[in-house]
Amino acid sequence: MLPLSLYIHIPWCVRKCPYCDFNSHPQRGEIPEAQYIQTLMADLENLLPKVWGRPVSSIYFGGGTPSLFSAKGIDEILAGVRSRLMLEPQCEITLEANPGTVEHDRFEAYREAGVNRISMGIQSFDNALLERLGRIHNGDEACLAIEAVKAAGFQRFNLDLMHGLPDQDLAMALHDIRTALRFEPPHLSHYQLTIEPNTAFAAQPPVLPEDDALDDIQEQSHQRLRDAGLEHYEVSAWSLPGEPSRHNMNYWQYGDYLGIGAGAHGKITELSSGKVWRYGRQRHPNRYLAAQNSGEWNGEERYLEADDRLFEFFFNGLRLREGVNLKHLSERARLSQTKVQAALDEAQGRGLLVIDDERAQATDLGWRFMNDLQGIFLP
């Protein structure tokens, strides 16, 4: 049976960051927490026939800023999920939190509600850079929030850091790395700022570091992360041995996942027919809330054709340092290896991929030119 995860989207945030292209909406007035929880449960019930009897291995609260919801609200959501779905005994339950939006004495309450992993959106510890990024916290508040997470008893937590920020130099980037490592995180996401369409930064692009400076930042940051005992297991993710994000691993290994909440996406394999179904929910919170009465949940839905499954399978899996298990082609993408053999041969011939013992893995060259490698598998 394919692994199954659950993603729960909380769409509100205090303020929209200028680089953010996620489905997030600035909070105006009181968040309709109780009504949104009722709608989430109705949304989940609508999906149950497609996954009946399948256990859930991970739950992820993303946003927006899920920590704007009370611990009581998170507890109510998880109670509703448990009453409708079977959770695996070691189910990973992650809550995204931002330093400026959580009363620090509430982390214990989130843990008591069943959350066992926190993902903290730090981005930087530099006050000037945080201001340019539109963040609502400063460096000291970020440190206090991490200390509060650890004091609340969370042994598993992630810190998000960005690099290649406006006016950031090597010394500033390495200061962020040193500060983060001081808290001994078992998991750290380290990704470069990119300018996405339909964002404030796209309309008024900031001046970003040159490519040579970005290469130096990445190379020296990665060396310090390795020296700290973290493994570079995915393009932008580092963890201690045995501590990767189980939820994200399911995405990258092309497992199934339910998505509930405004703008959430899901991918479900119909085990009887073998068809792979992808859907997206209404993006605006008001339209999503109205769907409980109208039944018009979906902003989009479709079955994936073979070429789509092929590209998605390799686009996600090749981001992992361990690469893709080619046996999963038939089990999860419902494809035979003959369908993709020409692309595999081309990638090998260009030195971007190595195939060994039923596993296709990016070489160091492929890791460096990941976009080129993934592009080989485009339809």
Secondary structure, DSSP 4 states (H G I P E B T S, - for coil): ---EEEEEEE-EESS--TT--SS-EE--SS--HHHHHHHHHHHHHHHHHHHTTPPEEEEEEEES-GGGS-HHHHHHHHHHHHHHSPEEEEEEEEEEE-TTS--GGGHHHHHHHT--EEEEEEE-S-HHHHHHTT-S--HHHHHHHHHHHHHTT-S-EEEEEEES-TT--HHHHHHHHHHHHTT--SEEEEEE----TTSHHHHSPPP---HHHHHHHHHHHHHHHHHTT-EEEETTEEESTT-S-HHHHHHHTT-EEEEESTT-EEEEE-TTT--EEEEEE-SSHHHHHHHHHH---EEEEEEPPHHHHHHHHHHHHTTBTT-EETTHHHHTS---GGGTHHHHHHHHHTTSEEEETTEEEE-HHHHHTHHHHHHTT--
